[in-house]
Amino acid sequence: MWALSGVAAAALARLLPFGKDQSWLTEGLAALGTALLLGVLATILDFGGWNELDWRAGILAGIGAFGAIGVLRGWRAAR
């Protein structure tokens, strides 16, 4: 669920033109890494986790992945 949310966020973010560059790999890795970290946080906070799929963990991971891509694009645009 977490990895799927991260990959979906990265794929949807590629459709948004603001700040997009040619490298999809950095955005994909940032989204996937953030989604996995937030999935572990969801497990610690006891919603979703290793034993069950929970939509709340997927939402947290997806929103966090979008945020990571936004920070990455903003940092690139500011340079």
mmJSON file of the N, C-alpha and C atoms, coordinates in Angstrom:
{"data_MODEL":{"atom_site":{
"group_PDB":["ATOM","ATOM","ATOM","ATOM","ATOM","ATOM","ATOM","ATOM","ATOM","ATOM","ATOM","ATOM","ATOM","ATOM","ATOM","ATOM","ATOM","ATOM","ATOM","ATOM","ATOM","ATOM","ATOM","ATOM","ATOM","ATOM","ATOM","ATOM","ATOM","ATOM","ATOM","ATOM","ATOM","ATOM","ATOM","ATOM","ATOM","ATOM","ATOM","ATOM","ATOM","ATOM","ATOM","ATOM","ATOM","ATOM","ATOM","ATOM","ATOM","ATOM","ATOM","ATOM","ATOM","ATOM","ATOM","ATOM","ATOM","ATOM","ATOM","ATOM","ATOM","ATOM","ATOM","ATOM","ATOM","ATOM","ATOM","ATOM","ATOM","ATOM","ATOM","ATOM","ATOM","ATOM","ATOM","ATOM","ATOM","ATOM","ATOM","ATOM","ATOM","ATOM","ATOM","ATOM","ATOM","ATOM","ATOM","ATOM","ATOM","ATOM","ATOM","ATOM","ATOM","ATOM","ATOM","ATOM","ATOM","ATOM","ATOM","ATOM","ATOM","ATOM","ATOM","ATOM","ATOM","ATOM","ATOM","ATOM","ATOM","ATOM","ATOM","ATOM","ATOM","ATOM","ATOM","ATOM","ATOM","ATOM","ATOM","ATOM","ATOM","ATOM","ATOM","ATOM","ATOM","ATOM","ATOM","ATOM","ATOM","ATOM","ATOM","ATOM","ATOM","ATOM","ATOM","ATOM","ATOM","ATOM","ATOM","ATOM","ATOM","ATOM","ATOM","ATOM","ATOM","ATOM","ATOM","ATOM","ATOM","ATOM","ATOM","ATOM","ATOM","ATOM","ATOM","ATOM","ATOM","ATOM","ATOM","ATOM","ATOM","ATOM","ATOM","ATOM","ATOM","ATOM","ATOM","ATOM","ATOM","ATOM","ATOM","ATOM","ATOM","ATOM","ATOM","ATOM","ATOM","ATOM","ATOM","ATOM","ATOM","ATOM","ATOM","ATOM","ATOM","ATOM","ATOM","ATOM","ATOM","ATOM","ATOM","ATOM","ATOM","ATOM","ATOM","ATOM","ATOM","ATOM","ATOM","ATOM","ATOM","ATOM","ATOM","ATOM","ATOM","ATOM","ATOM","ATOM","ATOM","ATOM","ATOM","ATOM","ATOM","ATOM","ATOM","ATOM","ATOM","ATOM","ATOM","ATOM","ATOM","ATOM","ATOM","ATOM","ATOM","ATOM","ATOM","ATOM","ATOM","ATOM","ATOM","ATOM","ATOM","ATOM","ATOM","ATOM","ATOM"],
"id":[1,2,3,4,5,6,7,8,9,10,11,12,13,14,15,16,17,18,19,20,21,22,23,24,25,26,27,28,29,30,31,32,33,34,35,36,37,38,39,40,41,42,43,44,45,46,47,48,49,50,51,52,53,54,55,56,57,58,59,60,61,62,63,64,65,66,67,68,69,70,71,72,73,74,75,76,77,78,79,80,81,82,83,84,85,86,87,88,89,90,91,92,93,94,95,96,97,98,99,100,101,102,103,104,105,106,107,108,109,110,111,112,113,114,115,116,117,118,119,120,121,122,123,124,125,126,127,128,129,130,131,132,133,134,135,136,137,138,139,140,141,142,143,144,145,146,147,148,149,150,151,152,153,154,155,156,157,158,159,160,161,162,163,164,165,166,167,168,169,170,171,172,173,174,175,176,177,178,179,180,181,182,183,184,185,186,187,188,189,190,191,192,193,194,195,196,197,198,199,200,201,202,203,204,205,206,207,208,209,210,211,212,213,214,215,216,217,218,219,220,221,222,223,224,225,226,227,228,229,230,231,232,233,234,235,236,237],
"type_symbol":["N","C","C","N","C","C","N","C","C","N","C","C","N","C","C","N","C","C","N","C","C","N","C","C","N","C","C","N","C","C","N","C","C","N","C","C","N","C","C","N","C","C","N","C","C","N","C","C","N","C","C","N","C","C","N","C","C","N","C","C","N","C","C","N","C","C","N","C","C","N","C","C","N","C","C","N","C","C","N","C","C","N","C","C","N","C","C","N","C","C","N","C","C","N","C","C","N","C","C","N","C","C","N","C","C","N","C","C","N","C","C","N","C","C","N","C","C","N","C","C","N","C","C","N","C","C","N","C","C","N","C","C","N","C","C","N","C","C","N","C","C","N","C","C","N","C","C","N","C","C","N","C","C","N","C","C","N","C","C","N","C","C","N","C","C","N","C","C","N","C","C","N","C","C","N","C","C","N","C","C","N","C","C","N","C","C","N","C","C","N","C","C","N","C","C","N","C","C","N","C","C","N","C","C","N","C","C","N","C","C","N","C","C","N","C","C","N","C","C","N","C","C","N","C","C","N","C","C","N","C","C","N","C","C","N","C","C"],
"label_atom_id":["N","CA","C","N","CA","C","N","CA","C","N","CA","C","N","CA","C","N","CA","C","N","CA","C","N","CA","C","N","CA","C","N","CA","C","N","CA","C","N","CA","C","N","CA","C","N","CA","C","N","CA","C","N","CA","C","N","CA","C","N","CA","C","N","CA","C","N","CA","C","N","CA","C","N","CA","C","N","CA","C","N","CA","C","N","CA","C","N","CA","C","N","CA","C","N","CA","C","N","CA","C","N","CA","C","N","CA","C","N","CA","C","N","CA","C","N","CA","C","N","CA","C","N","CA","C","N","CA","C","N","CA","C","N","CA","C","N","CA","C","N","CA","C","N","CA","C","N","CA","C","N","CA","C","N","CA","C","N","CA","C","N","CA","C","N","CA","C","N","CA","C","N","CA","C","N","CA","C","N","CA","C","N","CA","C","N","CA","C","N","CA","C","N","CA","C","N","CA","C","N","CA","C","N","CA","C","N","CA","C","N","CA","C","N","CA","C","N","CA","C","N","CA","C","N","CA","C","N","CA","C","N","CA","C","N","CA","C","N","CA","C","N","CA","C","N","CA","C","N","CA","C","N","CA","C","N","CA","C","N","CA","C","N","CA","C","N","CA","C","N","CA","C","N","CA","C"],
"label_alt_id":[null,null,null,null,null,null,null,null,null,null,null,null,null,null,null,null,null,null,null,null,null,null,null,null,null,null,null,null,null,null,null,null,null,null,null,null,null,null,null,null,null,null,null,null,null,null,null,null,null,null,null,null,null,null,null,null,null,null,null,null,null,null,null,null,null,null,null,null,null,null,null,null,null,null,null,null,null,null,null,null,null,null,null,null,null,null,null,null,null,null,null,null,null,null,null,null,null,null,null,null,null,null,null,null,null,null,null,null,null,null,null,null,null,null,null,null,null,null,null,null,null,null,null,null,null,null,null,null,null,null,null,null,null,null,null,null,null,null,null,null,null,null,null,null,null,null,null,null,null,null,null,null,null,null,null,null,null,null,null,null,null,null,null,null,null,null,null,null,null,null,null,null,null,null,null,null,null,null,null,null,null,null,null,null,null,null,null,null,null,null,null,null,null,null,null,null,null,null,null,null,null,null,null,null,null,null,null,null,null,null,null,null,null,null,null,null,null,null,null,null,null,null,null,null,null,null,null,null,null,null,null,null,null,null,null,null,null],
"label_comp_id":["MET","MET","MET","TRP","TRP","TRP","ALA","ALA","ALA","LEU","LEU","LEU","SER","SER","SER","GLY","GLY","GLY","VAL","VAL","VAL","ALA","ALA","ALA","ALA","ALA","ALA","ALA","ALA","ALA","ALA","ALA","ALA","LEU","LEU","LEU","ALA","ALA","ALA","ARG","ARG","ARG","LEU","LEU","LEU","LEU","LEU","LEU","PRO","PRO","PRO","PHE","PHE","PHE","GLY","GLY","GLY","LYS","LYS","LYS","ASP","ASP","ASP","GLN","GLN","GLN","SER","SER","SER","TRP","TRP","TRP","LEU","LEU","LEU","THR","THR","THR","GLU","GLU","GLU","GLY","GLY","GLY","LEU","LEU","LEU","ALA","ALA","ALA","ALA","ALA","ALA","LEU","LEU","LEU","GLY","GLY","GLY","THR","THR","THR","ALA","ALA","ALA","LEU","LEU","LEU","LEU","LEU","LEU","LEU","LEU","LEU","GLY","GLY","GLY","VAL","VAL","VAL","LEU","LEU","LEU","ALA","ALA","ALA","THR","THR","THR","ILE","ILE","ILE","LEU","LEU","LEU","ASP","ASP","ASP","PHE","PHE","PHE","GLY","GLY","GLY","GLY","GLY","GLY","TRP","TRP","TRP","ASN","ASN","ASN","GLU","GLU","GLU","LEU","LEU","LEU","ASP","ASP","ASP","TRP","TRP","TRP","ARG","ARG","ARG","ALA","ALA","ALA","GLY","GLY","GLY","ILE","ILE","ILE","LEU","LEU","LEU","ALA","ALA","ALA","GLY","GLY","GLY","ILE","ILE","ILE","GLY","GLY","GLY","ALA","ALA","ALA","PHE","PHE","PHE","GLY","GLY","GLY","ALA","ALA","ALA","ILE","ILE","ILE","GLY","GLY","GLY","VAL","VAL","VAL","LEU","LEU","LEU","ARG","ARG","ARG","GLY","GLY","GLY","TRP","TRP","TRP","ARG","ARG","ARG","ALA","ALA","ALA","ALA","ALA","ALA","ARG","ARG","ARG"],
"label_asym_id":["A","A","A","A","A","A","A","A","A","A","A","A","A","A","A","A","A","A","A","A","A","A","A","A","A","A","A","A","A","A","A","A","A","A","A","A","A","A","A","A","A","A","A","A","A","A","A","A","A","A","A","A","A","A","A","A","A","A","A","A","A","A","A","A","A","A","A","A","A","A","A","A","A","A","A","A","A","A","A","A","A","A","A","A","A","A","A","A","A","A","A","A","A","A","A","A","A","A","A","A","A","A","A","A","A","A","A","A","A","A","A","A","A","A","A","A","A","A","A","A","A","A","A","A","A","A","A","A","A","A","A","A","A","A","A","A","A","A","A","A","A","A","A","A","A","A","A","A","A","A","A","A","A","A","A","A","A","A","A","A","A","A","A","A","A","A","A","A","A","A","A","A","A","A","A","A","A","A","A","A","A","A","A","A","A","A","A","A","A","A","A","A","A","A","A","A","A","A","A","A","A","A","A","A","A","A","A","A","A","A","A","A","A","A","A","A","A","A","A","A","A","A","A","A","A","A","A","A","A","A","A","A","A","A","A","A","A"],
"label_entity_id":["1","1","1","1","1","1","1","1","1","1","1","1","1","1","1","1","1","1","1","1","1","1","1","1","1","1","1","1","1","1","1","1","1","1","1","1","1","1","1","1","1","1","1","1","1","1","1","1","1","1","1","1","1","1","1","1","1","1","1","1","1","1","1","1","1","1","1","1","1","1","1","1","1","1","1","1","1","1","1","1","1","1","1","1","1","1","1","1","1","1","1","1","1","1","1","1","1","1","1","1","1","1","1","1","1","1","1","1","1","1","1","1","1","1","1","1","1","1","1","1","1","1","1","1","1","1","1","1","1","1","1","1","1","1","1","1","1","1","1","1","1","1","1","1","1","1","1","1","1","1","1","1","1","1","1","1","1","1","1","1","1","1","1","1","1","1","1","1","1","1","1","1","1","1","1","1","1","1","1","1","1","1","1","1","1","1","1","1","1","1","1","1","1","1","1","1","1","1","1","1","1","1","1","1","1","1","1","1","1","1","1","1","1","1","1","1","1","1","1","1","1","1","1","1","1","1","1","1","1","1","1","1","1","1","1","1","1"],
"label_seq_id":[1,1,1,2,2,2,3,3,3,4,4,4,5,5,5,6,6,6,7,7,7,8,8,8,9,9,9,10,10,10,11,11,11,12,12,12,13,13,13,14,14,14,15,15,15,16,16,16,17,17,17,18,18,18,19,19,19,20,20,20,21,21,21,22,22,22,23,23,23,24,24,24,25,25,25,26,26,26,27,27,27,28,28,28,29,29,29,30,30,30,31,31,31,32,32,32,33,33,33,34,34,34,35,35,35,36,36,36,37,37,37,38,38,38,39,39,39,40,40,40,41,41,41,42,42,42,43,43,43,44,44,44,45,45,45,46,46,46,47,47,47,48,48,48,49,49,49,50,50,50,51,51,51,52,52,52,53,53,53,54,54,54,55,55,55,56,56,56,57,57,57,58,58,58,59,59,59,60,60,60,61,61,61,62,62,62,63,63,63,64,64,64,65,65,65,66,66,66,67,67,67,68,68,68,69,69,69,70,70,70,71,71,71,72,72,72,73,73,73,74,74,74,75,75,75,76,76,76,77,77,77,78,78,78,79,79,79],
"pdbx_PDB_ins_code":[null,null,null,null,null,null,null,null,null,null,null,null,null,null,null,null,null,null,null,null,null,null,null,null,null,null,null,null,null,null,null,null,null,null,null,null,null,null,null,null,null,null,null,null,null,null,null,null,null,null,null,null,null,null,null,null,null,null,null,null,null,null,null,null,null,null,null,null,null,null,null,null,null,null,null,null,null,null,null,null,null,null,null,null,null,null,null,null,null,null,null,null,null,null,null,null,null,null,null,null,null,null,null,null,null,null,null,null,null,null,null,null,null,null,null,null,null,null,null,null,null,null,null,null,null,null,null,null,null,null,null,null,null,null,null,null,null,null,null,null,null,null,null,null,null,null,null,null,null,null,null,null,null,null,null,null,null,null,null,null,null,null,null,null,null,null,null,null,null,null,null,null,null,null,null,null,null,null,null,null,null,null,null,null,null,null,null,null,null,null,null,null,null,null,null,null,null,null,null,null,null,null,null,null,null,null,null,null,null,null,null,null,null,null,null,null,null,null,null,null,null,null,null,null,null,null,null,null,null,null,null,null,null,null,null,null,null],
"Cartn_x":[0.828,0.0,0.874,1.914,2.76,3.515,4.149,4.929,4.017,2.831,1.886,1.459,1.26,0.912,2.049,3.283,4.431,4.609,4.44,4.574,3.437,2.226,1.093,1.301,1.825,2.093,3.151,4.184,5.235,4.688,3.835,3.264,2.33,1.516,0.617,1.381,2.456,3.247,3.94,4.203,4.824,3.876,2.582,1.616,1.574,2.067,2.07,3.32,3.172,4.331,5.247,4.749,5.567,6.796,7.965,9.209,9.677,8.981,9.345,10.595,11.527,12.698,12.694,13.765,13.819,13.994,14.521,14.833,13.632,13.011,11.919,12.436,13.697,14.257,14.388,14.865,15.029,13.68,12.687,11.359,10.754,10.955,10.432,11.063,12.368,13.049,12.662,12.514,12.086,10.679,9.786,8.408,8.345,9.064,9.038,9.665,10.798,11.445,10.596,9.985,9.129,7.896,7.305,6.127,6.447,7.596,7.97,8.248,8.913,9.168,7.863,6.951,5.676,4.808,4.991,4.311,4.789,6.081,6.617,6.075,5.985,5.399,3.941,3.201,1.814,1.734,2.691,2.73,2.999,3.927,4.236,3.025,2.276,1.091,-0.13,0.03,-0.968,-2.181,-1.973,-3.027,-2.382,-2.85,-2.204,-0.916,-0.285,0.979,1.331,2.135,2.649,1.554,0.608,-0.36,-1.628,-1.968,-3.22,-3.067,-3.863,-3.901,-4.91,-4.525,-5.412,-5.333,-6.486,-6.522,-5.86,-5.873,-5.252,-3.741,-3.129,-1.688,-1.368,-2.222,-2.024,-2.156,-3.131,-3.314,-2.115,-1.659,-0.491,0.733,0.955,2.117,1.999,0.811,0.625,0.79,0.2,0.336,1.783,2.437,3.845,4.725,4.41,5.176,4.986,3.742,3.504,4.265,4.296,5.037,6.525,7.079,8.507,8.833,7.96,8.181,8.068,7.112,6.961,8.171,8.713,9.924,11.092,11.223,12.311,12.196,10.992,10.801,11.007,10.542,10.752,12.218,12.942,14.378,15.111,14.709,15.321,15.001,13.771,13.359,14.055,14.381,15.02,16.504,17.083,18.51,18.772],
"Cartn_y":[-1.183,0.0,1.249,1.244,2.44,2.683,1.653,1.793,2.157,1.576,1.895,3.359,3.859,5.27,6.176,5.817,6.605,6.603,5.443,5.332,6.088,5.988,6.717,8.224,8.685,10.116,10.584,9.784,10.15,10.181,9.225,9.191,10.381,10.71,11.856,13.178,13.252,14.484,14.736,13.688,13.874,14.58,14.572,15.25,16.755,17.188,18.606,19.266,20.324,20.89,21.757,22.347,23.28,22.591,23.091,22.609,21.262,20.679,19.347,19.446,18.557,18.483,17.12,16.791,15.562,14.309,14.466,13.306,12.875,11.784,11.249,10.357,9.941,9.023,9.663,10.899,11.544,11.771,12.188,12.385,11.053,10.025,8.707,8.157,8.308,7.825,8.632,9.948,10.785,10.405,10.183,9.813,8.441,7.487,6.131,6.074,6.737,6.749,7.419,8.538,9.238,8.407,7.774,6.945,5.775,5.17,4.054,4.521,5.653,6.186,6.56,7.171,7.528,6.298,5.25,3.992,3.383,3.474,2.999,3.867,5.177,6.068,5.706,5.356,4.927,3.664,2.763,1.556,1.909,2.832,3.249,3.904,4.702,5.376,4.456,3.216,2.157,2.373,2.922,2.858,2.364,1.224,0.549,-0.071,-0.795,-1.344,-2.622,-3.405,-4.63,-5.68,-5.744,-6.835,-6.573,-5.322,-5.029,-3.809,-3.791,-2.622,-1.64,-0.406,0.616,1.841,2.367,3.505,4.731,4.853,6.012,6.018,4.858,4.774,5.1,4.655,4.969,6.455,7.099,8.538,9.296,8.906,9.556,9.412,8.216,7.976,8.748,8.788,9.501,11.007,11.582,13.02,13.38,12.554,12.801,12.706,11.773,11.641,12.866,13.364,14.595,15.754,15.81,16.875,16.809,15.604,15.449,15.89,15.562,15.997,17.514,18.086,19.539,20.25,19.723,20.307,20.177,19.034,18.82,19.777,19.936,20.848,22.305,22.657,24.02,24.329,23.349,23.545,23.709,22.909,23.023,24.376,24.849,26.113,27.299,27.183,28.273,28.391,27.335,27.376,28.153],
"Cartn_z":[0.0,0.0,0.0,0.819,0.931,-0.358,-0.867,-2.099,-3.263,-3.318,-4.375,-4.293,-3.086,-2.926,-3.395,-3.072,-3.511,-5.018,-5.633,-7.081,-7.773,-7.234,-7.815,-7.701,-6.574,-6.41,-7.406,-7.601,-8.553,-9.98,-10.318,-11.66,-11.89,-10.906,-11.052,-11.065,-10.301,-10.272,-11.602,-12.363,-13.681,-14.643,-14.355,-15.206,-14.943,-13.777,-13.427,-13.987,-14.771,-15.461,-14.593,-13.493,-12.731,-12.144,-12.479,-11.897,-12.4,-13.359,-13.845,-14.709,-14.47,-15.338,-16.028,-16.695,-17.468,-16.609,-15.402,-14.58,-13.735,-14.098,-13.308,-12.182,-12.279,-11.3,-9.92,-9.853,-8.543,-7.875,-8.648,-8.076,-7.64,-8.422,-8.066,-6.807,-6.699,-5.492,-4.253,-4.425,-3.298,-2.856,-3.801,-3.466,-2.813,-3.371,-2.826,-1.434,-1.26,0.053,1.111,0.758,1.704,2.04,1.032,1.276,2.203,2.021,2.89,4.316,4.457,5.801,6.507,5.777,6.384,6.64,5.871,6.159,7.462,7.709,8.995,10.131,9.897,10.899,11.16,10.123,10.293,11.131,10.964,11.783,13.237,13.459,14.829,15.478,14.697,15.212,15.254,14.825,14.921,14.019,12.826,11.812,10.534,10.086,8.974,9.45,8.62,9.044,8.335,8.982,8.376,8.219,9.148,9.165,8.355,8.143,7.46,6.554,5.513,4.633,5.219,5.31,5.849,4.955,4.6,3.699,4.296,5.637,6.272,6.07,6.126,5.882,4.423,3.508,2.097,1.812,2.455,2.289,2.846,4.026,4.633,3.741,3.232,2.369,1.056,0.475,-0.789,-0.644,0.386,0.608,0.933,1.721,2.027,0.794,-0.1,-1.344,-2.231,-2.323,-3.068,-2.447,-1.124,-0.443,-0.725,-0.733,-1.022,-2.441,-3.379,-4.758,-4.855,-4.14,-4.133,-3.565,-2.483,-1.897,-2.862,-3.501,-4.458,-5.647,-6.172,-7.307,-6.89,-5.708,-5.231,-5.004,-4.485,-4.257,-5.59,-6.579,-7.906,-8.562,-8.393,-8.996,-8.337,-7.051,-6.319,-6.659,-7.178,-7.501,-8.735],
"occupancy":[1.0,1.0,1.0,1.0,1.0,1.0,1.0,1.0,1.0,1.0,1.0,1.0,1.0,1.0,1.0,1.0,1.0,1.0,1.0,1.0,1.0,1.0,1.0,1.0,1.0,1.0,1.0,1.0,1.0,1.0,1.0,1.0,1.0,1.0,1.0,1.0,1.0,1.0,1.0,1.0,1.0,1.0,1.0,1.0,1.0,1.0,1.0,1.0,1.0,1.0,1.0,1.0,1.0,1.0,1.0,1.0,1.0,1.0,1.0,1.0,1.0,1.0,1.0,1.0,1.0,1.0,1.0,1.0,1.0,1.0,1.0,1.0,1.0,1.0,1.0,1.0,1.0,1.0,1.0,1.0,1.0,1.0,1.0,1.0,1.0,1.0,1.0,1.0,1.0,1.0,1.0,1.0,1.0,1.0,1.0,1.0,1.0,1.0,1.0,1.0,1.0,1.0,1.0,1.0,1.0,1.0,1.0,1.0,1.0,1.0,1.0,1.0,1.0,1.0,1.0,1.0,1.0,1.0,1.0,1.0,1.0,1.0,1.0,1.0,1.0,1.0,1.0,1.0,1.0,1.0,1.0,1.0,1.0,1.0,1.0,1.0,1.0,1.0,1.0,1.0,1.0,1.0,1.0,1.0,1.0,1.0,1.0,1.0,1.0,1.0,1.0,1.0,1.0,1.0,1.0,1.0,1.0,1.0,1.0,1.0,1.0,1.0,1.0,1.0,1.0,1.0,1.0,1.0,1.0,1.0,1.0,1.0,1.0,1.0,1.0,1.0,1.0,1.0,1.0,1.0,1.0,1.0,1.0,1.0,1.0,1.0,1.0,1.0,1.0,1.0,1.0,1.0,1.0,1.0,1.0,1.0,1.0,1.0,1.0,1.0,1.0,1.0,1.0,1.0,1.0,1.0,1.0,1.0,1.0,1.0,1.0,1.0,1.0,1.0,1.0,1.0,1.0,1.0,1.0,1.0,1.0,1.0,1.0,1.0,1.0,1.0,1.0,1.0,1.0,1.0,1.0,1.0,1.0,1.0,1.0,1.0,1.0],
"B_iso_or_equiv":[0.0,0.0,0.0,0.0,0.0,0.0,0.0,0.0,0.0,0.0,0.0,0.0,0.0,0.0,0.0,0.0,0.0,0.0,0.0,0.0,0.0,0.0,0.0,0.0,0.0,0.0,0.0,0.0,0.0,0.0,0.0,0.0,0.0,0.0,0.0,0.0,0.0,0.0,0.0,0.0,0.0,0.0,0.0,0.0,0.0,0.0,0.0,0.0,0.0,0.0,0.0,0.0,0.0,0.0,0.0,0.0,0.0,0.0,0.0,0.0,0.0,0.0,0.0,0.0,0.0,0.0,0.0,0.0,0.0,0.0,0.0,0.0,0.0,0.0,0.0,0.0,0.0,0.0,0.0,0.0,0.0,0.0,0.0,0.0,0.0,0.0,0.0,0.0,0.0,0.0,0.0,0.0,0.0,0.0,0.0,0.0,0.0,0.0,0.0,0.0,0.0,0.0,0.0,0.0,0.0,0.0,0.0,0.0,0.0,0.0,0.0,0.0,0.0,0.0,0.0,0.0,0.0,0.0,0.0,0.0,0.0,0.0,0.0,0.0,0.0,0.0,0.0,0.0,0.0,0.0,0.0,0.0,0.0,0.0,0.0,0.0,0.0,0.0,0.0,0.0,0.0,0.0,0.0,0.0,0.0,0.0,0.0,0.0,0.0,0.0,0.0,0.0,0.0,0.0,0.0,0.0,0.0,0.0,0.0,0.0,0.0,0.0,0.0,0.0,0.0,0.0,0.0,0.0,0.0,0.0,0.0,0.0,0.0,0.0,0.0,0.0,0.0,0.0,0.0,0.0,0.0,0.0,0.0,0.0,0.0,0.0,0.0,0.0,0.0,0.0,0.0,0.0,0.0,0.0,0.0,0.0,0.0,0.0,0.0,0.0,0.0,0.0,0.0,0.0,0.0,0.0,0.0,0.0,0.0,0.0,0.0,0.0,0.0,0.0,0.0,0.0,0.0,0.0,0.0,0.0,0.0,0.0,0.0,0.0,0.0,0.0,0.0,0.0,0.0,0.0,0.0,0.0,0.0,0.0,0.0,0.0,0.0],
"pdbx_formal_charge":[null,null,null,null,null,null,null,null,null,null,null,null,null,null,null,null,null,null,null,null,null,null,null,null,null,null,null,null,null,null,null,null,null,null,null,null,null,null,null,null,null,null,null,null,null,null,null,null,null,null,null,null,null,null,null,null,null,null,null,null,null,null,null,null,null,null,null,null,null,null,null,null,null,null,null,null,null,null,null,null,null,null,null,null,null,null,null,null,null,null,null,null,null,null,null,null,null,null,null,null,null,null,null,null,null,null,null,null,null,null,null,null,null,null,null,null,null,null,null,null,null,null,null,null,null,null,null,null,null,null,null,null,null,null,null,null,null,null,null,null,null,null,null,null,null,null,null,null,null,null,null,null,null,null,null,null,null,null,null,null,null,null,null,null,null,null,null,null,null,null,null,null,null,null,null,null,null,null,null,null,null,null,null,null,null,null,null,null,null,null,null,null,null,null,null,null,null,null,null,null,null,null,null,null,null,null,null,null,null,null,null,null,null,null,null,null,null,null,null,null,null,null,null,null,null,null,null,null,null,null,null,null,null,null,null,null,null],
"auth_seq_id":[1,1,1,2,2,2,3,3,3,4,4,4,5,5,5,6,6,6,7,7,7,8,8,8,9,9,9,10,10,10,11,11,11,12,12,12,13,13,13,14,14,14,15,15,15,16,16,16,17,17,17,18,18,18,19,19,19,20,20,20,21,21,21,22,22,22,23,23,23,24,24,24,25,25,25,26,26,26,27,27,27,28,28,28,29,29,29,30,30,30,31,31,31,32,32,32,33,33,33,34,34,34,35,35,35,36,36,36,37,37,37,38,38,38,39,39,39,40,40,40,41,41,41,42,42,42,43,43,43,44,44,44,45,45,45,46,46,46,47,47,47,48,48,48,49,49,49,50,50,50,51,51,51,52,52,52,53,53,53,54,54,54,55,55,55,56,56,56,57,57,57,58,58,58,59,59,59,60,60,60,61,61,61,62,62,62,63,63,63,64,64,64,65,65,65,66,66,66,67,67,67,68,68,68,69,69,69,70,70,70,71,71,71,72,72,72,73,73,73,74,74,74,75,75,75,76,76,76,77,77,77,78,78,78,79,79,79],
"auth_comp_id":["MET","MET","MET","TRP","TRP","TRP","ALA","ALA","ALA","LEU","LEU","LEU","SER","SER","SER","GLY","GLY","GLY","VAL","VAL","VAL","ALA","ALA","ALA","ALA","ALA","ALA","ALA","ALA","ALA","ALA","ALA","ALA","LEU","LEU","LEU","ALA","ALA","ALA","ARG","ARG","ARG","LEU","LEU","LEU","LEU","LEU","LEU","PRO","PRO","PRO","PHE","PHE","PHE","GLY","GLY","GLY","LYS","LYS","LYS","ASP","ASP","ASP","GLN","GLN","GLN","SER","SER","SER","TRP","TRP","TRP","LEU","LEU","LEU","THR","THR","THR","GLU","GLU","GLU","GLY","GLY","GLY","LEU","LEU","LEU","ALA","ALA","ALA","ALA","ALA","ALA","LEU","LEU","LEU","GLY","GLY","GLY","THR","THR","THR","ALA","ALA","ALA","LEU","LEU","LEU","LEU","LEU","LEU","LEU","LEU","LEU","GLY","GLY","GLY","VAL","VAL","VAL","LEU","LEU","LEU","ALA","ALA","ALA","THR","THR","THR","ILE","ILE","ILE","LEU","LEU","LEU","ASP","ASP","ASP","PHE","PHE","PHE","GLY","GLY","GLY","GLY","GLY","GLY","TRP","TRP","TRP","ASN","ASN","ASN","GLU","GLU","GLU","LEU","LEU","LEU","ASP","ASP","ASP","TRP","TRP","TRP","ARG","ARG","ARG","ALA","ALA","ALA","GLY","GLY","GLY","ILE","ILE","ILE","LEU","LEU","LEU","ALA","ALA","ALA","GLY","GLY","GLY","ILE","ILE","ILE","GLY","GLY","GLY","ALA","ALA","ALA","PHE","PHE","PHE","GLY","GLY","GLY","ALA","ALA","ALA","ILE","ILE","ILE","GLY","GLY","GLY","VAL","VAL","VAL","LEU","LEU","LEU","ARG","ARG","ARG","GLY","GLY","GLY","TRP","TRP","TRP","ARG","ARG","ARG","ALA","ALA","ALA","ALA","ALA","ALA","ARG","ARG","ARG"],
"auth_asym_id":["A","A","A","A","A","A","A","A","A","A","A","A","A","A","A","A","A","A","A","A","A","A","A","A","A","A","A","A","A","A","A","A","A","A","A","A","A","A","A","A","A","A","A","A","A","A","A","A","A","A","A","A","A","A","A","A","A","A","A","A","A","A","A","A","A","A","A","A","A","A","A","A","A","A","A","A","A","A","A","A","A","A","A","A","A","A","A","A","A","A","A","A","A","A","A","A","A","A","A","A","A","A","A","A","A","A","A","A","A","A","A","A","A","A","A","A","A","A","A","A","A","A","A","A","A","A","A","A","A","A","A","A","A","A","A","A","A","A","A","A","A","A","A","A","A","A","A","A","A","A","A","A","A","A","A","A","A","A","A","A","A","A","A","A","A","A","A","A","A","A","A","A","A","A","A","A","A","A","A","A","A","A","A","A","A","A","A","A","A","A","A","A","A","A","A","A","A","A","A","A","A","A","A","A","A","A","A","A","A","A","A","A","A","A","A","A","A","A","A","A","A","A","A","A","A","A","A","A","A","A","A","A","A","A","A","A","A"],
"auth_atom_id":["N","CA","C","N","CA","C","N","CA","C","N","CA","C","N","CA","C","N","CA","C","N","CA","C","N","CA","C","N","CA","C","N","CA","C","N","CA","C","N","CA","C","N","CA","C","N","CA","C","N","CA","C","N","CA","C","N","CA","C","N","CA","C","N","CA","C","N","CA","C","N","CA","C","N","CA","C","N","CA","C","N","CA","C","N","CA","C","N","CA","C","N","CA","C","N","CA","C","N","CA","C","N","CA","C","N","CA","C","N","CA","C","N","CA","C","N","CA","C","N","CA","C","N","CA","C","N","CA","C","N","CA","C","N","CA","C","N","CA","C","N","CA","C","N","CA","C","N","CA","C","N","CA","C","N","CA","C","N","CA","C","N","CA","C","N","CA","C","N","CA","C","N","CA","C","N","CA","C","N","CA","C","N","CA","C","N","CA","C","N","CA","C","N","CA","C","N","CA","C","N","CA","C","N","CA","C","N","CA","C","N","CA","C","N","CA","C","N","CA","C","N","CA","C","N","CA","C","N","CA","C","N","CA","C","N","CA","C","N","CA","C","N","CA","C","N","CA","C","N","CA","C","N","CA","C","N","CA","C","N","CA","C","N","CA","C","N","CA","C","N","CA","C","N","CA","C"],
"pdbx_PDB_model_num":[1,1,1,1,1,1,1,1,1,1,1,1,1,1,1,1,1,1,1,1,1,1,1,1,1,1,1,1,1,1,1,1,1,1,1,1,1,1,1,1,1,1,1,1,1,1,1,1,1,1,1,1,1,1,1,1,1,1,1,1,1,1,1,1,1,1,1,1,1,1,1,1,1,1,1,1,1,1,1,1,1,1,1,1,1,1,1,1,1,1,1,1,1,1,1,1,1,1,1,1,1,1,1,1,1,1,1,1,1,1,1,1,1,1,1,1,1,1,1,1,1,1,1,1,1,1,1,1,1,1,1,1,1,1,1,1,1,1,1,1,1,1,1,1,1,1,1,1,1,1,1,1,1,1,1,1,1,1,1,1,1,1,1,1,1,1,1,1,1,1,1,1,1,1,1,1,1,1,1,1,1,1,1,1,1,1,1,1,1,1,1,1,1,1,1,1,1,1,1,1,1,1,1,1,1,1,1,1,1,1,1,1,1,1,1,1,1,1,1,1,1,1,1,1,1,1,1,1,1,1,1,1,1,1,1,1,1]
}}}
